[in-house]
Amino acid sequence: MPEVLFVCVHNAGRSQMAAALLDHHAAGRVHVRSAGSAPADTINPAVIEVMAELGLDLTKEFPKPLTGEAVQAADVVITMGCGDVCPVFPGKRYLDWQLPDPAGRPVAEVRPIRDEIDRRVRTLLTELLRTADTPEKR
């Protein structure tokens, strides 16, 4: 099963949305984690609200610290603004998604960020499932 790690600075917005969306769309076909290089105390309330609009509950989630172990366990590491703070290990696929930080933004400005993350997550899921289903992976 592919493993994806989403990383942003505070693990309170972008990476939390991405993890929840991928977990939802993958329906158990991908293992998903998120972490932050400098985790916040709580998840951004606007992020919780825009995700609830999609029926995804982030109220029980919390920001988690980035560890080398989480990066090593991942097949794909997607950074969102943490730059070179993320450790690099051979054999991992690294992507950097340039997305606005939802911190301090009202719900109306967080929705388009969520929608762009959702678009990227759906594309990633298609790629992951195609790769996981190749004959050499069976």
JOQUIQUI-V504642 format. One record per helix or strand. SS is the DSSP state (H for helix, E for strand). FROM is the first residue (numbers start at 1). TO is the last residue. Records with the same first field share a line. If there is no record, write none. Layout:
BEGIN
SS->FROM-TO + FROM-TO
END
This chain:
BEGIN
E->2-8 + 30-36 + 65-65 + 76-80 + 93-96
H->14-26 + 45-52 + 68-73 + 83-85 + 107-132 + 135-137
END
